[in-house]
Amino acid sequence: MSDAHPIRSRRPGLSVGARIIAVVVLAAIGAVSAWLRHDTPGRSAEPRTEFTANNPPVGLPTALTTGQHLHWSNCTSPPTARTGYDCATMKTPLDYRKPDGRTIDVALIRRKATGPNARRIGSLVLNFGGPGVSGVSGLPEFLNEYEPLLDRYDLVSFDPRGVGATIPVRCGKTADDTGYDGADACAEHSGALLPYIGTSHTARDLDLMRYLLGDERLHYFGVSYGTALGAVYAHLYPSHVGRLVLEASVDPTEDLDEKQVSQVKAVQAAFDRFAAHCAARIRHCPTGDGPEEATRRMARLADRLEKKPAPAGAGKNLDADDFAYAVSDHLDLGTDGWAPLAKALTALIDHNDGRPLSKGADDIGSADRAATPRDNSRAALTAITCADSSLRPGFERLDRDEARVKAASPTFGAAWSIGVYLCYDWPFDGERATLQVNADGAAPVLVVGGTGDPTTPYPGARHMARALGDGVGVLLTAEEEGHGTYPQNRCVTETIDHYLRTGRTPAPGTVCRGSMS
């Protein structure tokens, strides 16, 4: 069986899984310097950033605030070495409790606004999810999703702490290996960094970034895990909140194990809706005459793959866990993924051919495959998740939680249940059981949730809007299948774009019709 971890995340088109790990501390702080390297930018063809912001971060030395300027230059490293993108690095404290101490470099990328300068609102900072997703790689990859916003904003993204070029967590066999080889490898290569990685640290980096970009308030668009980062920022800096979009919102009221149960129930519900559609609309439907028959067929197929994985091309095999994750990846696409999923299941059931299902999941962007990902997303996801969560269950609770997850979904529960072990012996105390996001006094924050989202279930968006505080969280509901609704749903897209351009939120209770209407 695969040991991939099923806590899932999203950037547009991307799901990220992580191997189950427990990282042991490497105490020597001297190891940090090995991770402070970043591509040296070329000479800038433009003057340094001019500052108009009046809200400097509190408690930081002037060398990092008024004395620091972002030097933008052409990006020099693939895949960002493309015309029209600028890169820079921002120095931040490694430890915000010791702001005069060691600094780190945070990697940034920018696409400049195309509209008239007089209409430019500022910078819109994007986080594509994860945790563990590189914004420096993500902005060029997904620019078309956000390109209409360039008429009013510079689009900016970054590699959060532990990710990509920003003190990356390494858990491979060697310091340069992006693979995942367990606790000893994490300890050997990244142990000194782990106390300084997590969402609250990154939120503090965001506030310094806001100031250095020249904005008095942060304008931000976060997707999936990016909603947690945006909400924590609003909690820490309510007076610095500008226009914040939290799309495909996580649930701030759930601890890590509760998220497992909620998520696997939502994936099962999405699969049941696919199975009902397949039975009614697709000839020779591979899942049979409805959800109940689909559950039985999927159980038989999983048993078969558990005993003998199916060939999936390129020397890979598709086992029972890979099968569950690949089906879930297709469900993340909403109704656009249903026809390809039916074809892929037919190939697997009738011909023992795992290639269509595996290739489809790879194309969607899953990092759950057995092959080593090209980035460090698996290691970063685990490090950030466990830094954020104080949950360290003992074996009795682990057994109970594993049974709960399995019982929550006949099709996906077995694969998802492994995730309860993610942080059980993590060597550091996590910050808290659940997110603290109350942001009383902040400007209105737009929270978006899809009623058919299999990865961040819709109740999470309702809970997020409520937890932000009265008059702060504004909920926009999309009656839509799939993980994320921007820009797929026209109503959602127009509402978000209008908010980002004008600052005006939709009326309370606004619902956008979609594939579930």
C-alpha positions, 0 to 999 in steps of 0.5 A: 500500500502507498503511505501517502497522506490524504490531507489535501490542498489546492492551488488552481488545478493542484492537489498536494499529498504528503508522506507520513512523517515524524521529524526529529529535531536537529538542534544545531542552528548553524544548519540554517545558513545552508538554506538561505541561498536564493538565486542572485537577481540580475541588475535591475532596469528600474529604480528601487521601490518608492514607499507610500505606506504609513503602516510599518510593521511594529517591532522590527529594526529599521534595517528591515523596514525603512532601510530595506527596498525590494530590488526587482529584476528579471527572473533567472530560474526556470520555470519563471524565467519568462518575459514579463515577470520580475523577481526579488528577495525580502529579508525577514527575521528568522525568529520574530521574537529576536527581530535583530537576529538572523535573517532569511530571504523570502523569494518573491515574484511579480507581474506588473499591472497593465492598466493606467498608473492612475487606476492602479490600486496596489499589489494583490498578493496570491497564495495558491494553497498547500501548504507547500505550494510555491508561489514563485512557480505558481504565478506563471503557471496560473496567471491566466486565472487572474490575468483580468485583475492586472488592469488594477493590480500588480500580481505578486506571489512568494514562496512561504517559509519552508517552501521552494526557495525560502528556507526549504524543508528537506527530507530527502536522502541528500540535502539536494533531494526533494524526495521524502525519506522520513524523520531521520532525513528531515532531522539531518537536513532541516531540523534547525529550521522547523521551529520557524516554519508555520502559518503565523510566521508566514503571516508576519512575513506577509505584513512586512511584504505589504509594507515593502510593496508600498501598500498601507493595507494588504490586498490578498487572494488566498485559495484553500490553505491560502485562506488559513494564511489570510485569516491568520493575517487578519487576526494578527493585523486587523487594521492592515486588512485591505481587500481579502478574498478567501476562496475554497475556505478551510474550517477554522473551527476543526482540529486536524483529525476533525478535518480528516473526517469532514474531508473524507465525508465530502469526497465520498459525497462527491463520488456518490453524486458522480456515480448517480450522474454516471448511471443516468447519463453515461452509457456502460457506466463503470460504477453501475446503476447508482451510488450503492452499486458504485461503492460495492464495485469500488470496494472490489476494485480496491481489494484487487489493487491491494493484492496486485497493483495495476500497471500505470505506465512509466514503470509505475503501479497503481495500488489501492491508495493511489487509486483512491487519491486519483479518483479524488483528484478527478472529483476536485475538477467538478463536473469537468472531471466526470467524463474522464473519470468514467473512461479511466475507471472503465479502462482500469476495471475492464482492462487492468489499465491504470494509465488513464487514471494515473495520467489524469491525476498527474495532469491535474497536479497530484503530488501523491504519486510514488514518483518524487515531486520536482519540489519539496511540497510533501515535506513542506506540507507536513512541516507546516501542518504540524507546526500549526496543530497542537494535536499530538494523540496517543496510541489509544486516540490514534486507533479511535481516530483511524476507525472514525475516518474509515467509517466515514467513507467506504470508498476513501476511508482506508486511504485517508485514515493513514493521515491521523498519524501525521503529527502524533510524534512531531518533536515540537509543540504546535501553536494551537488545536484550531486557527485563531482568526477573529479579526474584529475591526478589520475591513470586510473579508470575502469568504467563498465556499462551494456546496460540492467542494470535496476538499474544503467542505462548504461548512468550513466557509460558513464557519470561517465567515462567522469566526472572522467576526460580525461585520468582517466575514462576508460569505459568498456561496457557490452551488458548484461541484469541485474544489474552488469556483474561481474562475470556473463559475462566472457569478463567483468570478464577477463578484470577486473581481468587483470586490477587488476593484471597488471594495464592495462586498455582495449582499449577505446571503448571496448565492451563485448558481452553478452545476449543483443548482 
